[in-house]
């Protein structure tokens, strides 16, 4: 998973995966601890304003490299 300390994933495309605001909390919490992910594509998903706000919370942490 993205939270595993040995995760080496650098690029992740979740384009057009039918993600919604409900998925964002889990993804945001993974972004907080993942130090290797540098590219994330979430295009063509219905995250809504609330989902984007949740993701931004994870992006604020210095560990996040996005």
Contact map, one row per residue, 1 for C-alpha under 8 A:
111100100000000000000000000000000000000000000000000000000000000000
111100101000000000000000000001100100000000000000000000000000000000
111110100000000000000000000001101100000000000000000000000000000000
111111100000000000000000000000000100000000000000000000000000000000
001111100000000000000000000000000100000000000000000000000000000000
000111110000000000000000000000000000000000000000000000000000000000
111111111000000000000000000000000101000000000000000000000000000000
000001111100000000000000000000000001100000000000000000000000000000
010000111111000000000000000000000001100000000000000000000000000000
000000011111000000000000000000000001111000000000000000000000000000
000000001111100000000000000000000000111100000000000000000000000000
000000001111110000000000000000000000101110000000000000000000000000
000000000011111000000000000000000000000111000000000000000000000000
000000000001111110000000000000000000000111100000000000000000000000
000000000000111110000000000000000000000011111000000000000000000000
000000000000011111100000000000000000000001111000000000000000000000
000000000000011111100000000000000000000000011000000000000000000000
000000000000000111110000000000000000000000011100000000000000000000
000000000000000111111110000000000000000000001110000000000000000000
000000000000000001111111000000000000000000001111001000000000000000
000000000000000000111111100000000000000000000111011100000000000000
000000000000000000111111100000000000000000000000001000000000000000
000000000000000000111111111000000000000000000000001000000000000000
000000000000000000011111111100000000000000000010001101100000000000
000000000000000000001111111110000000000000000000001001100000000000
000000000000000000000011111111000000000000000000000000000000000000
000000000000000000000011111111100000000000000000000000100000000000
000000000000000000000001111111110000000000000000000001111110000000
000000000000000000000000111111111000000000000000000000000100000000
011000000000000000000000011111111100000000000000000000000100000000
011000000000000000000000001111111110100000000000000000000110001100
000000000000000000000000000111111100000000000000000000000110101100
001000000000000000000000000011111110000000000000000000000000001100
011110100000000000000000000001111111100000000000000000000000001110
000000000000000000000000000000101111100000000000000000000000001110
000000111100000000000000000000000111110000000000000000000000000110
000000011111000000000000000000100111111100000000000000000000000111
000000000110000000000000000000000001111100000000000000000000000011
000000000111000000000000000000000000111110000000000000000000000001
000000000011110000000000000000000000111111000000000000000000000001
000000000001111000000000000000000000001111100000000000000000000000
000000000000111100000000000000000000000111111000000000000000000000
000000000000011100000000000000000000000011111000000000000000000000
000000000000001111000000000000000000000001111100000000000000000000
000000000000001111110000000000000000000001111110000000000000000000
000000000000000001111000000000000000000000011111000000000000000000
000000000000000000111001000000000000000000001111111100000000000000
000000000000000000011000000000000000000000000111111100000000000000
000000000000000000000000000000000000000000000011111110000000000000
000000000000000000001000000000000000000000000011111111000000000000
000000000000000000011111100000000000000000000011111111100000000000
000000000000000000001001000000000000000000000011111111110000000000
000000000000000000000000000000000000000000000000111111111000000000
000000000000000000000001100100000000000000000000011111111100000000
000000000000000000000001101100000000000000000000001111111110000000
000000000000000000000000000100000000000000000000000111111111000000
000000000000000000000000000100000000000000000000000011111111100000
000000000000000000000000000111110000000000000000000001111111100100
000000000000000000000000000100110000000000000000000000111111110101
000000000000000000000000000000000000000000000000000000011111110100
000000000000000000000000000000010000000000000000000000001111111100
000000000000000000000000000000000000000000000000000000000011111110
000000000000000000000000000000111110000000000000000000000000111110
000000000000000000000000000000111111100000000000000000000111111111
000000000000000000000000000000000111110000000000000000000000011111
000000000000000000000000000000000000111100000000000000000010000111
